[in-house]
Amino acid sequence: MRIYAIGDIHGQRAMLEAAHERIARDGGDHALVVHVGDLIDRGPDSRGVIALLMDGQARGRNWLVVKGNHDRQLPNFLRDPRWIDPRAAEQKDWIARNSGADATLASYGVNDAMLRDLDAVHAEALAAIPADHARWLDGLPSWHLTPQALFVHAGIRPGLDLHAQIEDDLLWIRKPFHQDPRDHGVLVVHGHTPVRRATHYGNRVNIDTGATYDGTLTAIRIDEAGVWVLDDSGPRPLHPSGTDAE
């Protein structure tokens, strides 16, 4: 069985459409595609990314989406504009952290968010952002398990049963996961930490290639023969190396 995955999108709808096209050429329109989160923030069209994925799922496309740490910011902001993500390095609200909220809000027509009163921005956002977009983001699962791989945004707490994992780790973890060489029982496919190119570390594959930082949006295929990166020229094998610096 073939399964495909797409890395961190960050509001890059045109890149997402191109990644879907590469997958369709390789596996057809009904291919199973898992998106590993961070759909929004920083890029120019977060609203368009959400609309594209929601519409595709509504039309029966075999698209799965797991939640990234950026994806939980918007629903929490709408509930409480002063909400602070407990795992964020900078303990400030979504807009003040300067992590891309202004771009997301602008995609909904709420402009200059960083320059305006927080309560005024919040009121405008409540009126401008479709409630179903926020509900959809809020309801995204934090992982998806298949026989070929576990798909998750940031990674897992090594040695802990999947059902005992907490969302904070699944959406935010870095070093304890990256530095653990053990076999996790299944290949873990994740994003969250940008690398220069998709990298296979033996027990995990990182597919966040910095779409929002002048990088690319990576699409991969996993099948019985291994892991493949889908370039415009077709699939190329991704062998375990673990040599890319993070």
C-alpha positions as CSV (number, residue, x, y, z in Angstrom):
1,M,0.0,0.0,0.0
2,R,1.2,3.5,-0.9
3,I,0.8,6.4,1.5
4,Y,1.8,10.0,0.9
5,A,2.7,12.8,3.3
6,I,3.2,16.5,3.0
7,G,5.3,18.7,5.3
8,D,4.6,22.0,7.1
9,I,2.6,24.3,4.8
10,H,2.5,27.6,6.7
11,G,0.0,29.4,4.5
12,Q,1.6,28.5,1.2
13,R,-1.5,27.4,-0.8
14,A,0.2,27.5,-4.2
15,M,2.9,25.2,-2.9
16,L,0.3,22.9,-1.4
17,E,-1.5,22.7,-4.8
18,A,1.8,21.8,-6.5
19,A,2.5,19.1,-3.9
20,H,-1.0,17.6,-4.5
21,E,-0.3,17.6,-8.2
22,R,3.0,15.7,-7.8
23,I,1.2,13.1,-5.7
24,A,-1.7,12.8,-8.2
25,R,0.8,12.2,-11.0
26,D,2.4,9.4,-8.9
27,G,-0.5,7.8,-7.2
28,G,-3.7,9.2,-8.7
29,D,-6.5,11.4,-7.5
30,H,-7.5,8.9,-4.8
31,A,-4.1,8.6,-3.1
32,L,-4.1,8.6,0.7
33,V,-2.3,11.8,1.8
34,V,-1.4,12.8,5.3
35,H,-0.5,16.4,6.0
36,V,1.7,16.8,9.1
37,G,0.4,20.1,10.4
38,D,1.4,23.7,10.7
39,L,-1.1,24.7,8.0
40,I,-1.2,28.3,9.0
41,D,0.9,31.4,10.0
42,R,3.7,33.2,8.2
43,G,2.7,32.5,4.6
44,P,0.3,34.6,2.5
45,D,-2.8,32.4,2.3
46,S,-3.6,30.5,5.5
47,R,-7.3,30.9,4.8
48,G,-6.9,29.4,1.4
49,V,-4.9,26.4,2.8
50,I,-7.7,25.7,5.3
51,A,-10.4,26.1,2.7
52,L,-8.6,23.9,0.2
53,L,-8.1,21.0,2.7
54,M,-11.7,21.3,4.1
55,D,-13.1,21.3,0.6
56,G,-11.1,18.4,-0.5
57,Q,-12.2,16.3,2.5
58,A,-15.8,17.3,1.9
59,R,-15.5,16.2,-1.7
60,G,-14.2,12.8,-0.6
61,R,-10.5,13.2,-1.2
62,N,-8.5,10.7,0.9
63,W,-6.7,13.5,2.8
64,L,-5.9,13.3,6.5
65,V,-4.5,16.3,8.5
66,V,-2.8,16.2,11.9
67,K,-2.6,19.2,14.1
68,G,0.6,21.4,14.3
69,N,1.5,23.7,17.1
70,H,0.6,26.7,14.9
71,D,-2.8,25.2,14.1
72,R,-4.0,25.3,17.7
73,Q,-3.2,29.0,18.1
74,L,-6.1,30.4,16.0
75,P,-9.0,28.6,17.8
76,N,-7.5,29.4,21.2
77,F,-7.0,33.0,20.2
78,L,-10.7,33.2,19.2
79,R,-11.7,31.8,22.6
80,D,-9.3,34.0,24.5
81,P,-7.0,36.6,22.8
82,R,-4.6,36.5,25.7
83,W,-4.2,32.8,25.7
84,I,-0.5,31.8,25.9
85,D,0.7,28.4,24.6
86,P,2.4,26.7,27.6
87,R,5.1,25.2,25.4
88,A,6.0,28.3,23.4
89,A,9.5,29.6,24.0
90,E,8.3,33.1,24.2
91,Q,5.4,33.3,26.7
92,K,3.3,35.9,24.9
93,D,-0.1,35.8,23.2
94,W,-0.3,34.6,19.6
95,I,0.0,38.0,18.0
96,A,2.7,39.3,20.3
97,R,4.9,36.3,19.7
98,N,5.4,37.4,16.1
99,S,5.2,33.9,14.8
100,G,2.9,34.6,11.9
101,A,-0.4,35.5,13.4
102,D,-0.5,38.8,11.5
103,A,-0.3,37.0,8.1
104,T,-3.0,34.5,9.1
105,L,-5.3,37.2,10.2
106,A,-4.6,39.3,7.1
107,S,-5.7,36.3,5.0
108,Y,-9.1,36.8,6.5
109,G,-9.1,40.5,6.0
110,V,-8.0,41.5,9.5
111,N,-5.0,43.7,8.8
112,D,-2.2,45.2,10.8
113,A,-2.9,43.0,13.8
114,M,0.5,43.7,15.4
115,L,-0.1,47.4,15.3
116,R,-3.5,47.5,16.8
117,D,-5.3,47.1,20.1
118,L,-5.6,43.4,20.9
119,D,-9.3,43.5,21.9
120,A,-10.2,45.4,18.7
121,V,-8.3,42.8,16.6
122,H,-10.0,40.0,18.4
123,A,-13.5,41.4,17.8
124,E,-12.8,41.9,14.1
125,A,-11.4,38.3,13.9
126,L,-14.5,36.8,15.5
127,A,-16.6,38.5,12.8
128,A,-14.2,37.7,9.9
129,I,-13.1,34.1,10.5
130,P,-15.7,31.4,9.6
131,A,-16.6,29.5,12.7
132,D,-16.2,26.2,10.8
133,H,-12.6,27.0,10.0
134,A,-11.8,27.3,13.7
135,R,-13.8,24.2,14.6
136,W,-12.0,22.2,11.9
137,L,-8.6,23.3,13.2
138,D,-9.6,22.6,16.8
139,G,-10.8,19.1,15.9
140,L,-7.7,17.9,14.1
141,P,-6.2,14.8,15.5
142,S,-2.7,15.0,17.0
143,W,-1.5,11.8,15.3
144,H,-2.3,9.2,12.6
145,L,-1.0,5.7,12.7
146,T,-0.8,3.3,9.8
147,P,1.1,0.0,9.4
148,Q,3.8,1.9,7.4
149,A,4.3,4.9,9.7
150,L,3.1,7.1,12.5
151,F,2.4,10.6,11.3
152,V,2.7,13.4,13.8
153,H,3.6,17.1,13.7
154,A,6.6,17.3,16.0
155,G,7.4,13.8,17.3
156,I,6.8,11.6,20.3
157,R,8.1,11.2,23.8
158,P,10.4,8.2,23.4
159,G,9.4,5.1,25.3
160,L,5.9,6.2,26.1
161,D,2.9,4.4,24.7
162,L,1.2,6.3,21.9
163,H,-2.1,6.5,23.8
164,A,-0.2,8.0,26.8
165,Q,1.4,10.8,24.7
166,I,0.3,14.3,25.5
167,E,-0.6,16.9,22.8
168,D,2.0,19.3,24.1
169,D,4.8,16.9,23.1
170,L,3.2,15.7,19.9
171,L,3.0,19.3,18.7
172,W,6.2,20.8,20.2
173,I,8.8,18.2,21.1
174,R,12.3,18.5,19.7
175,K,15.5,17.3,21.4
176,P,14.3,14.4,23.5
177,F,12.8,12.9,20.3
178,H,15.5,13.9,17.8
179,Q,18.3,12.7,19.9
180,D,16.8,9.3,20.7
181,P,18.1,6.6,18.2
182,R,15.9,3.8,19.4
183,D,13.4,1.9,17.2
184,H,10.0,3.4,18.0
185,G,8.2,0.3,16.7
186,V,7.1,2.2,13.6
187,L,8.7,4.8,11.4
188,V,7.8,8.3,12.6
189,V,7.1,10.9,9.9
190,H,7.1,14.5,11.2
191,G,7.8,18.1,10.6
192,H,8.0,21.1,13.0
193,T,11.8,21.6,12.8
194,P,13.0,22.8,9.4
195,V,15.8,21.0,7.6
196,R,17.4,21.8,4.2
197,R,16.0,18.7,2.6
198,A,13.8,15.8,3.7
199,T,16.0,13.6,5.9
200,H,15.6,9.9,6.9
201,Y,17.2,9.2,10.3
202,G,16.4,5.5,10.3
203,N,13.7,5.7,13.0
204,R,12.1,8.9,11.8
205,V,11.7,11.1,8.7
206,N,11.6,14.9,8.9
207,I,9.7,16.5,6.0
208,D,9.6,20.1,7.1
209,T,11.8,21.7,4.5
210,G,11.0,25.4,5.3
211,A,8.2,26.2,2.8
212,T,7.8,29.5,4.6
213,Y,11.5,30.3,4.7
214,D,12.1,30.3,0.9
215,G,12.4,26.5,1.0
216,T,10.2,23.9,-0.6
217,L,7.1,22.0,0.4
218,T,8.0,18.3,0.5
219,A,5.8,15.5,-0.5
220,I,6.9,11.9,0.1
221,R,5.7,8.4,-0.7
222,I,6.0,5.4,1.6
223,D,5.6,1.9,0.2
224,E,7.0,-1.6,0.6
225,A,10.2,-0.5,-1.1
226,G,10.9,2.4,1.3
227,V,10.6,6.2,1.3
228,W,10.6,8.4,-1.8
229,V,10.7,12.1,-2.3
230,L,8.4,13.4,-5.1
231,D,10.2,15.9,-7.2
232,D,8.9,17.4,-10.4
233,S,11.0,14.8,-12.3
234,G,9.4,12.0,-10.4
235,P,10.1,10.0,-7.2
236,R,13.7,9.5,-5.9
237,P,14.6,7.2,-3.0
238,L,15.2,8.7,0.5
239,H,17.7,6.5,2.2
240,P,18.5,6.6,5.9
241,S,21.4,8.9,6.5
242,G,20.7,11.3,9.4
243,T,23.3,13.7,8.1
244,D,21.3,16.9,7.7
245,A,21.8,19.4,10.4
246,E,18.7,20.7,12.2
